[in-house]
């Protein structure tokens, strides 16, 4: 059954209610439902729908209406269902309260029919007063429902926000962990790769240094051989000078003894020719010695050129390692060039002086011969015969002087060649020092240089100056040799 109730208020604030009584409902389901509609359209829609359900009851059993009511009740939320139950209880209490005065009024009406219709007039204003009170209660209940729903909505939104925050945090954690795992994997890979690369670099550097050591050892052996060859040449020269000096003296004495007797009986005109022959004979061994010295000097120069070529090859190979010391090498090369120029100038001056001395020496015997010739002509044959041996002795002295001066000049030239060799060895030491990059050389004992000093004792007083110069040069060469050997020890593979 459907009952319609309309409030007698203004049309703007007009509202209506529907009461639906359910028959055959279960115990936990309400028997009466009241629906408050805020507008007339809602009321019409609900009323038409309920009438449609009632009219359709002919084709369906009556329990369908109860089923529809149960479906409507089940569709409500549990909290709404509780609120509706509470509201229905209040309505039932109100109805009971209304029924009680009616039941009390019925006997009074029966007893006092004769009286005036006062109770009817009193009931009408009471019913009119009860309707707005019920509407207010309904509104309060609806407002309470709305507030409760809003609170639940806010709570649910907070829960959703918290869930979203936790989800985002979990996603961040997973991303961070994934990034950390990937970074750790990459880091381990990069560390292993870097370790492998470092080991390869060290292995390559060690191999490169070993090859360098081998090359430097070969170069040092070659240089040591050149130094030993030079020392052997020096020893041969000194031995040849020692052996040739007594032989020449003996040969000259024999020739003088053989020639003294025929020279006494010869005329003064034949003496100059004899002196010229003697000079030619004496000059022949000197020329041979000069040729030998020139050949030896050429050999030394050839060896020096080879050493220079080897040094240039080493410099070309060591250019990437010698970039830092290029400026120092250039300065040293400039200094060496200046020293070489000075040496060349000194050699030229010495050659000029030697030529002048030779010219003077060649002019002196001619003048002496002319003077003797004049004396012989003036004094006669008898007076000229005794001084002949004195003239021969003077000539021998001059020849000996020439030989000593020639040997001194040759020795000086050889000393200059040795100086140039020492400069080349210094360049080689600098290249080796730049290759080793400041490694400390280990000390090594060396034998004292006594070969050259012994030679000086055997020679005469005139060649002592030249031999002293040779001693100095040989000592320098030996010092260079020691330094090179020390560098060879430092560059051995065992030191790495």
C-alpha positions as CSV (number, residue, x, y, z in Angstrom):
1,X,0.0,0.0,0.0
2,X,1.2,3.5,-0.9
3,X,0.1,6.6,0.9
4,X,0.9,10.1,-0.2
5,X,1.4,13.0,2.3
6,X,1.9,16.6,1.3
7,X,3.1,19.4,3.5
8,X,0.9,22.5,3.6
9,X,3.9,24.8,3.2
10,X,4.9,27.2,0.4
11,X,5.4,25.7,-3.0
12,X,9.1,26.6,-3.0
13,X,9.8,24.7,0.3
14,X,7.1,22.1,-0.5
15,X,8.1,18.5,0.0
16,X,6.1,15.2,0.1
17,X,6.6,11.8,1.6
18,X,5.6,8.3,0.6
19,X,4.9,5.5,3.0
20,X,5.3,1.9,1.7
21,X,3.9,-0.9,3.8
22,X,5.4,-4.3,3.1
23,X,3.5,-7.5,3.7
24,X,5.0,-10.8,4.4
25,X,8.5,-9.3,5.1
26,X,11.1,-11.0,7.2
27,X,11.8,-10.2,10.8
28,X,15.0,-8.2,10.1
29,X,13.3,-6.2,7.4
30,X,11.0,-3.2,8.2
31,X,7.3,-3.4,7.5
32,X,6.8,0.2,6.7
33,X,9.1,2.5,4.7
34,X,8.7,6.3,4.4
35,X,10.4,8.2,1.6
36,X,10.8,12.0,1.7
37,X,10.9,13.6,-1.8
38,X,12.3,17.1,-2.1
39,X,10.5,17.8,-5.4
40,X,7.2,16.9,-7.0
41,X,9.0,15.2,-9.9
42,X,10.7,12.8,-7.6
43,X,7.4,12.1,-5.9
44,X,5.7,11.4,-9.2
45,X,8.5,9.1,-10.4
46,X,8.5,7.1,-7.2
47,X,4.7,6.9,-7.1
48,X,4.4,5.8,-10.7
49,X,7.1,3.2,-10.2
50,X,5.5,1.8,-7.1
51,X,2.0,1.7,-8.8
52,X,3.6,-0.1,-11.7
53,X,4.9,-2.7,-9.3
54,X,1.5,-3.0,-7.6
55,X,-0.3,-3.4,-11.0
56,X,2.2,-6.0,-12.1
57,X,1.4,-8.1,-9.0
58,X,-1.4,-9.9,-11.1
59,X,1.2,-11.6,-13.2
60,X,3.6,-12.1,-10.3
61,X,2.9,-13.3,-6.8
62,X,2.5,-10.9,-4.1
63,X,5.8,-11.9,-2.7
64,X,7.5,-10.0,-5.6
65,X,6.6,-6.7,-3.9
66,X,8.3,-7.9,-0.7
67,X,11.2,-9.1,-2.9
68,X,11.5,-5.6,-4.4
69,X,11.4,-4.1,-1.0
70,X,14.1,-6.5,0.2
71,X,16.2,-5.6,-2.9
72,X,15.8,-1.9,-2.1
73,X,16.7,-2.5,1.5
74,X,19.7,-4.7,0.5
75,X,20.9,-2.1,-2.0
76,X,21.2,0.4,0.9
77,X,24.5,0.5,2.7
78,X,24.8,-1.0,6.2
79,X,25.2,2.4,7.8
80,X,22.2,3.8,6.0
81,X,20.2,0.7,6.9
82,X,21.0,1.3,10.6
83,X,20.0,4.9,10.3
84,X,16.7,4.0,8.6
85,X,16.0,1.4,11.3
86,X,16.6,4.0,14.0
87,X,14.3,6.5,12.1
88,X,11.6,3.8,11.7
89,X,11.7,3.0,15.4
90,X,11.1,6.7,16.2
91,X,8.2,6.8,13.8
92,X,6.7,3.7,15.4
93,X,7.0,5.3,18.8
94,X,5.3,8.5,17.5
95,X,2.5,6.4,16.0
96,X,2.0,4.6,19.2
97,X,1.9,7.9,21.1
98,X,-0.7,9.1,18.6
99,X,-2.8,6.0,18.9
100,X,-2.9,6.1,22.7
101,X,-4.7,9.5,22.8
102,X,-7.0,8.3,20.1
103,X,-7.8,5.2,22.0
104,X,-8.4,7.3,25.1
105,X,-10.5,9.8,23.2
106,X,-12.8,7.1,21.7
107,X,-14.6,6.3,25.0
108,X,-14.7,9.9,25.9
109,X,-16.4,10.6,22.5
110,X,-18.8,7.8,23.1
111,X,-19.7,9.1,26.6
112,X,-19.8,12.7,25.6
113,X,-21.6,12.7,22.3
114,X,-23.9,15.2,23.6
115,X,-21.2,17.5,24.5
116,X,-19.9,19.9,22.0
117,X,-17.4,18.8,19.4
118,X,-14.5,20.1,21.4
119,X,-12.1,17.1,21.1
120,X,-12.3,17.1,17.3
121,X,-11.3,20.8,17.3
122,X,-8.4,20.0,19.7
123,X,-7.1,17.0,17.6
124,X,-6.9,19.0,14.4
125,X,-4.4,21.6,15.7
126,X,-2.4,18.7,17.3
127,X,-2.2,16.8,14.0
128,X,-1.2,20.0,12.3
129,X,1.6,20.6,14.9
130,X,2.9,17.1,14.6
131,X,3.5,17.2,10.9
132,X,6.2,19.9,10.9
133,X,7.9,18.3,13.8
134,X,8.2,15.0,11.9
135,X,9.5,16.9,8.9
136,X,12.2,18.6,11.0
137,X,13.2,15.3,12.5
138,X,13.5,13.8,9.1
139,X,15.7,16.7,7.9
140,X,17.9,16.3,11.0
141,X,18.3,12.6,10.3
142,X,19.2,13.4,6.6
143,X,21.7,16.0,7.7
144,X,23.2,13.6,10.2
145,X,23.4,11.0,7.4
146,X,25.1,13.5,5.1
147,X,27.7,14.5,7.7
148,X,28.4,10.9,8.5
149,X,28.9,10.1,4.8
150,X,31.1,13.2,4.4
151,X,33.3,12.1,7.2
152,X,33.5,8.6,5.8
153,X,34.3,10.1,2.4
154,X,37.1,12.3,3.9
155,X,38.4,9.2,5.8
156,X,38.4,7.2,2.6
157,X,40.2,10.0,0.7
158,X,42.9,10.1,3.5
159,X,43.3,6.4,3.2
160,X,43.6,6.6,-0.6
161,X,46.2,9.4,-0.2
162,X,48.1,7.3,2.3
163,X,48.0,4.3,0.0
164,X,49.1,6.5,-2.9
165,X,52.0,7.8,-0.8
166,X,53.0,4.3,0.2
167,X,52.8,3.1,-3.4
168,X,54.9,6.0,-4.6
169,X,57.5,5.3,-1.8
170,X,57.6,1.7,-2.7
171,X,58.0,2.5,-6.3
172,X,60.9,4.9,-5.4
173,X,62.5,2.3,-3.3
174,X,62.3,-0.3,-6.0
175,X,63.7,2.3,-8.5
176,X,66.5,3.2,-6.1
177,X,67.3,-0.5,-5.5
178,X,67.2,-1.2,-9.2
179,X,69.5,1.8,-9.9
180,X,71.8,0.7,-7.1
181,X,72.0,-2.8,-8.4
182,X,72.6,-1.7,-11.9
183,X,75.2,0.8,-10.7
184,X,76.9,-1.8,-8.6
185,X,77.0,-4.2,-11.6
186,X,78.3,-1.4,-13.8
187,X,80.8,-0.3,-11.0
188,X,82.1,-3.9,-10.7
189,X,82.4,-4.1,-14.4
190,X,84.2,-0.8,-14.7
191,X,86.5,-1.7,-11.8
192,X,87.4,-5.0,-13.3
193,X,87.9,-3.3,-16.7
194,X,90.1,-0.6,-15.1
195,X,92.1,-3.2,-13.2
196,X,92.7,-5.1,-16.4
197,X,93.6,-2.0,-18.3
198,X,96.1,-0.9,-15.6
199,X,97.7,-4.4,-15.6
200,X,98.0,-4.2,-19.4
201,X,99.5,-0.8,-19.3
202,X,102.1,-1.9,-16.7
203,X,102.9,-5.0,-18.8
204,X,103.4,-2.9,-21.9
205,X,105.5,-0.4,-20.0
206,X,107.7,-3.2,-18.7
207,X,108.1,-4.7,-22.1
208,X,108.9,-1.3,-23.6
209,X,111.6,-0.6,-20.9
210,X,113.1,-4.1,-21.5
211,X,113.4,-3.4,-25.2
212,X,115.0,-0.1,-24.4
213,X,117.4,-1.7,-22.0
214,X,118.4,-4.3,-24.6
215,X,119.0,-1.5,-27.2
216,X,121.0,0.6,-24.8
217,X,123.1,-2.4,-23.8
218,X,123.9,-3.1,-27.5
219,X,124.8,0.5,-28.0
220,X,127.0,0.5,-24.9
221,X,128.8,-2.6,-26.1
222,X,129.5,-0.9,-29.4
223,X,130.8,2.2,-27.7
224,X,132.9,0.1,-25.4
225,X,134.4,-1.6,-28.4
226,X,135.2,1.7,-30.0
227,X,136.8,3.0,-26.8
228,X,138.9,-0.2,-26.6
229,X,139.9,0.2,-30.2
230,X,141.0,3.8,-29.6
231,X,143.0,2.8,-26.5
232,X,144.6,0.0,-28.5
233,X,145.5,2.6,-31.3
234,X,147.0,4.9,-28.6
235,X,149.1,2.1,-27.2
236,X,150.3,1.1,-30.7
237,X,151.2,4.7,-31.5
238,X,153.2,5.0,-28.3
239,X,154.9,1.7,-28.7
240,X,155.8,2.6,-32.3
241,X,157.2,5.9,-31.2
242,X,159.3,4.1,-28.5
243,X,160.6,1.4,-30.8
244,X,161.2,3.8,-33.7
245,X,163.2,6.3,-31.7
246,X,166.2,4.0,-30.8
247,X,166.2,2.4,-34.2
248,X,166.4,5.8,-35.9
249,X,169.1,6.9,-33.6
250,X,171.2,3.8,-34.3
251,X,170.7,4.0,-38.0
252,X,171.7,7.7,-38.0
253,X,174.8,7.0,-36.0
254,X,175.9,4.3,-38.4
255,X,175.2,6.5,-41.4
256,X,177.2,9.3,-39.8
257,X,180.1,7.1,-39.0
258,X,180.1,5.7,-42.6
259,X,179.9,9.2,-44.1
260,X,182.4,11.0,-41.9
261,X,185.4,9.4,-43.5
262,X,184.5,10.2,-47.2
263,X,183.2,13.6,-46.2
264,X,186.6,14.7,-44.8
265,X,188.3,14.2,-48.2
266,X,185.5,15.8,-50.2
267,X,185.5,19.3,-51.3
268,X,183.3,22.0,-49.8
269,X,181.1,22.1,-53.0
270,X,179.9,18.5,-52.5
271,X,178.9,19.0,-48.8
272,X,175.5,20.8,-49.5
273,X,174.4,18.0,-51.8
274,X,175.3,15.5,-49.1
275,X,173.3,17.4,-46.6
276,X,170.3,17.5,-48.9
277,X,170.5,13.7,-49.4
278,X,170.6,13.3,-45.6
279,X,167.6,15.5,-45.2
280,X,165.6,13.5,-47.8
281,X,166.5,10.2,-46.2
282,X,165.4,11.6,-42.8
283,X,162.2,13.1,-44.2
284,X,161.1,9.7,-45.7
285,X,160.4,8.0,-42.4
286,X,158.7,11.2,-41.2
287,X,156.4,11.2,-44.2
288,X,155.6,7.6,-43.6
289,X,154.7,8.4,-40.0
290,X,152.6,11.3,-41.1
291,X,150.7,9.1,-43.6
292,X,150.1,6.5,-40.9
293,X,148.8,9.2,-38.6
294,X,146.6,10.6,-41.3
295,X,145.1,7.1,-42.0
296,X,144.5,6.6,-38.3
297,X,142.9,10.0,-38.0
298,X,140.6,9.1,-40.9
299,X,139.7,5.8,-39.3
300,X,138.9,7.7,-36.1
301,X,136.8,10.2,-37.9
302,X,134.9,7.4,-39.7
303,X,134.2,5.7,-36.4
304,X,133.0,9.1,-35.0
305,X,130.7,9.5,-38.0
306,X,129.2,6.0,-37.3
307,X,128.8,6.9,-33.7
308,X,127.0,10.1,-34.7
309,X,124.7,8.2,-37.0
310,X,123.8,5.7,-34.2
311,X,123.2,8.6,-31.9
312,X,120.8,10.2,-34.4
313,X,118.9,6.9,-34.7
314,X,118.6,6.7,-31.0
315,X,117.4,10.2,-30.8
316,X,114.8,9.5,-33.5
317,X,113.6,6.5,-31.5
318,X,113.6,8.4,-28.2
319,X,111.9,11.5,-29.5
320,X,108.5,10.9,-27.7
321,X,110.4,10.3,-24.4
322,X,112.8,13.3,-24.8
323,X,110.3,16.1,-25.4
324,X,110.9,17.4,-21.9
325,X,114.7,17.5,-22.4
326,X,114.7,18.9,-25.9
327,X,115.5,22.4,-24.8
328,X,118.4,21.3,-22.6
329,X,119.8,19.2,-25.5
330,X,119.5,22.1,-27.9
331,X,121.4,24.3,-25.5
332,X,124.1,21.6,-25.0
333,X,124.3,21.2,-28.8
334,X,124.8,24.9,-29.2
335,X,127.6,24.8,-26.6
336,X,129.2,21.8,-28.3
337,X,129.0,23.6,-31.7
338,X,130.7,26.6,-30.2
339,X,133.4,24.3,-28.7
340,X,133.9,22.6,-32.0
341,X,134.2,25.9,-33.7
342,X,136.8,27.0,-31.2
343,X,138.6,23.7,-31.6
344,X,138.6,24.2,-35.4
345,X,140.0,27.7,-35.0
346,X,142.7,26.4,-32.7
347,X,143.5,23.7,-35.1
348,X,143.8,26.2,-37.9
349,X,146.1,28.4,-35.8
350,X,148.2,25.4,-34.9
351,X,148.5,24.3,-38.5
352,X,149.6,27.8,-39.5
353,X,152.1,27.9,-36.7
354,X,153.4,24.5,-37.8
355,X,153.8,25.6,-41.4
356,X,155.6,28.7,-40.3
357,X,158.0,26.6,-38.1
358,X,158.6,24.2,-40.9
359,X,159.4,27.0,-43.3
360,X,161.8,28.5,-40.7
361,X,163.4,25.1,-40.2
362,X,163.8,24.6,-43.9
363,X,165.4,28.1,-44.3
364,X,167.8,27.6,-41.4
365,X,169.9,24.7,-42.9
366,X,170.1,26.6,-46.2
367,X,171.5,29.6,-44.4
368,X,173.9,27.5,-42.4
369,X,175.1,25.8,-45.6
370,X,175.7,29.1,-47.3
371,X,177.6,30.3,-44.3
372,X,179.7,27.2,-44.2
373,X,180.4,27.4,-47.9
374,X,181.6,30.9,-47.5
375,X,183.8,29.9,-44.6
376,X,185.3,27.0,-46.5
377,X,186.1,29.2,-49.4
378,X,187.8,31.8,-47.2
379,X,189.7,29.4,-44.8
380,X,190.9,26.8,-47.3
381,X,190.7,23.1,-47.4
382,X,192.9,22.4,-44.4
383,X,191.0,24.8,-42.1
384,X,187.6,23.5,-43.2
385,X,188.2,19.8,-42.7
386,X,188.2,19.7,-38.8
387,X,184.8,21.6,-38.3
388,X,183.0,19.2,-40.6
389,X,181.8,16.9,-37.8
390,X,180.5,19.8,-35.8
391,X,178.4,20.8,-38.8
392,X,177.1,17.3,-39.0
393,X,176.2,17.3,-35.3
394,X,174.3,20.6,-35.7
395,X,172.4,19.2,-38.7
396,X,171.6,16.1,-36.7
397,X,170.3,18.2,-33.8
398,X,168.1,20.2,-36.2
399,X,166.8,17.0,-37.7
400,X,166.0,15.6,-34.3
401,X,164.3,18.9,-33.4
402,X,162.2,18.6,-36.6
403,X,161.3,15.0,-35.8
404,X,160.3,15.9,-32.2
405,X,158.2,18.8,-33.4
406,X,156.5,16.7,-36.1
407,X,155.7,14.0,-33.6
408,X,154.4,16.7,-31.2
409,X,152.1,18.1,-33.9
410,X,150.8,14.6,-34.8
411,X,150.1,13.9,-31.1
412,X,148.2,17.2,-30.8
413,X,146.1,16.3,-33.8
414,X,145.3,13.0,-32.3
415,X,144.5,14.6,-29.0
416,X,142.0,16.9,-30.7
417,X,140.3,13.9,-32.3
418,X,140.1,12.3,-28.9
419,X,138.5,15.5,-27.5
420,X,135.8,15.3,-30.2
421,X,135.3,11.6,-29.3
422,X,134.9,12.6,-25.7
423,X,132.2,15.2,-26.6
424,X,130.3,12.5,-28.6
425,X,130.4,10.2,-25.6
426,X,129.0,13.0,-23.4
427,X,126.1,13.4,-25.8
428,X,125.5,9.6,-25.6
429,X,125.5,9.8,-21.8
430,X,122.9,12.6,-21.9
431,X,120.7,10.6,-24.1
432,X,121.0,7.6,-21.8
433,X,120.2,9.8,-18.8
434,X,117.1,11.2,-20.4
435,X,116.0,7.7,-21.2
436,X,116.4,6.5,-17.7
437,X,114.7,9.7,-16.4
438,X,116.8,10.4,-13.4
439,X,117.7,7.0,-12.2
440,X,120.5,6.9,-9.7
441,X,123.6,5.1,-11.0
442,X,125.3,2.5,-8.8
443,X,128.9,3.0,-7.9
444,X,131.4,0.6,-9.6
445,X,135.2,0.4,-8.9
446,X,137.4,1.1,-11.9
447,X,141.1,0.3,-12.6
448,X,143.4,3.3,-12.6
449,X,144.7,4.6,-15.9
450,X,148.3,3.7,-16.0
451,X,149.0,2.8,-19.6
452,X,149.3,6.3,-20.8
453,X,151.3,7.5,-17.8
454,X,153.8,4.7,-18.4
455,X,154.2,5.9,-22.0
456,X,155.1,9.4,-20.9
457,X,158.1,8.0,-18.9
458,X,159.5,6.3,-22.0
459,X,159.4,9.3,-24.3
460,X,161.8,12.2,-24.3
461,X,161.4,15.6,-22.6
462,X,160.1,17.3,-25.8
463,X,157.0,15.2,-26.2
464,X,156.0,15.3,-22.5
465,X,153.5,18.2,-23.0
466,X,151.7,16.3,-25.8
467,X,151.6,13.1,-23.8
468,X,150.2,14.9,-20.8
469,X,147.4,16.2,-22.9
470,X,146.9,12.6,-24.2
471,X,146.8,11.4,-20.6
472,X,144.1,13.8,-19.7
473,X,142.0,12.8,-22.7
474,X,142.4,9.1,-22.0
475,X,141.4,9.7,-18.3
476,X,138.3,11.6,-19.5
477,X,137.5,8.7,-21.9
478,X,137.8,6.2,-19.1
479,X,135.6,8.2,-16.8
480,X,133.0,8.4,-19.6
481,X,133.3,4.6,-20.0
482,X,132.7,4.1,-16.3
483,X,129.6,6.3,-16.4
484,X,128.2,4.4,-19.4
485,X,128.8,1.1,-17.5
486,X,127.0,2.4,-14.5
487,X,124.0,3.4,-16.7
488,X,124.1,-0.1,-18.2
489,X,123.9,-1.6,-14.7
490,X,120.9,0.6,-13.9
491,X,119.1,-0.3,-17.1
492,X,119.4,-4.1,-16.5
493,X,116.0,-6.0,-16.5
494,X,116.6,-7.2,-12.9
495,X,116.4,-3.6,-11.5
496,X,112.9,-3.2,-12.8
